[in-house]
Amino acid sequence: MSQLEAPHRLFELPFRMGRDFVATLSEDLRRRFEAQHQQPLGDPVADLALMRQALFDPVAREERLRRELDGLRERLAWEPPPGTPELLALPIGAEAWLLTPEGRLAIPALEAALHGPEGESVSVDELDISAVEHTLAETYRDWTRYRLGRVLTLRAGGDRPMLPAAIATVLFLLINGNLDPDTALAQPKTPDAQARLDAAVTAPIERFARAIDSGQRGSGADPRHLQLYNGYGLSEARRRLGNDIILERDPGDSEGRSKRLFVAPDAEPRVIAALAKELAARKIAKEKVAEAFDQMVAAYEEQRPQIAAFGVANARPSRTQRLREELLEER
């Protein structure tokens, strides 16, 4: 079939099929869905959403999928009718077959064919095939565009407000003057040295996050969550701010193991405006933002000797004061 032809067959099934085969296949697919998801067949669109959540989410972690498949093999350990395309029932090892989204959508089309003209053979109506293909195309389009849509929504500020720890992580880079490759926050080359730098850096980040949200958890229980190079604060900030936050390999490390982190050159005004917008989205009063910022700066000054020992402290009082003023003015 060329790209511009309408489909004349249902998911690699023959155009004409024996009535008994169609009845057996339809029942097998129905039974397989019920065993796979441990509930009766429902509305096709709702069932596809359930299947995505369980197994077909394009952004699901491999580890979770492996666990799900391991748990399904025993429940799905029977062979589909001979001649069933793998597009409908996918072999997953251990003599088990998984129902696919195509298999779920094939059920009503096959059942409709059984209610057609009497005879030993039946065919699926082309209108039913088109309806199934259209539903499947819409479904896969939604699934495959999910991550892109998520990123665009985050970049536009249309999702939940940025986490306080993420805001504080970016503020630290601004306060510390990590504003280009030459002033980047370079990662120490040994685990012991990195642990010492992490301890100094996370203190002001945690101070700001707690001042903004007294219910902020995780940072106090495990400061590793706020580490600059692999903590969730940085991950969240990079998702929201994109290429304005640069994390790259440190060219000064001949072994290529260390990274360096900085705000992209000329991005400082955009970044400050974005942080102010995120704080406003959290409906945090200007006075509270000012207090949290001052607490962060106080914690930073306490830790500055430790940060400076690694040659990565670039703060200037005049720039810090300007940052405070601009952050509050943007609200």
Secondary structure, 3 states (H helix, E strand, C coil): CCCCCCCCCCCCCCCEEEHHHHHHHHHHHHHHHHHHHCCCCCCHHHHHHHHHHHHHCCCCCHHHHHHHHHHHCCCCCCCCCCCCCCCCEEEEECCEEEECHHHHHHHHHHHHHHCCCCCCEEECCHHHHHHHHHHHHHHHHHHHCHHHHHHHHHHCCCCCCCCHHHHHHHHHHHHCCCCCHHHCEECCCCHHHHHHHHHHHHHHHHHHHHHHCCCCCCCCCCHHHHCCCCCHHHHHHHHHHHHHEEEEECCCCCCCCCEEEEECCCCHHHHHHHHHHHHHHCCCCHHHHHHHHHHHHHHHHHHHHHHHCCCCCCCCHHHHHHHHHHHHHCC
